[in-house]
């Protein structure tokens, strides 16, 4: 497996959304999908439906107030269209996380293939183990701070 996956640049492409509103995962996903820039040929509704259908199978909350919403199958066609959208919620929501903490930040994964998807999950899991990274998320860090931490910790 190639280890050249650049999480920071995927977040740069996806962008950081702050104060995303919604009381349920579906409401939050709806608001996220209306705000993100999607590749040609993809609609917000398409991404919304993919995120919701995945969430119905099993919660994407991973603990520590973090969730990793994603489609069950690869959703983008081209490698350079892959992105991660970081969405800080206006108020935390219950997503039945393993540690029962409400989710306050989501990393929405839009990947091209299963291999990349698994690499992204693995790298993010490593970052989430870092107390400094989690503190930065709790403080709703912007791109410069997240990028710096990712490059330092990855």
Buried (B, 14 or more C-beta within 10 A) or exposed (E): EEEEBBBBBBBBBBBBBEEBEBEEBBEBBBBBBEEBEBBEEBEBEBBBBBBBEBBEEEBBBBEBBBBBBBBEEBBBEEEEBBBBBBBBBBEEBBBEBEEEBEBBBBBBBBBBEEEBBEBBBEBBEBBBEBEEBBEBBEEBBEEEBBBEBBEEBB
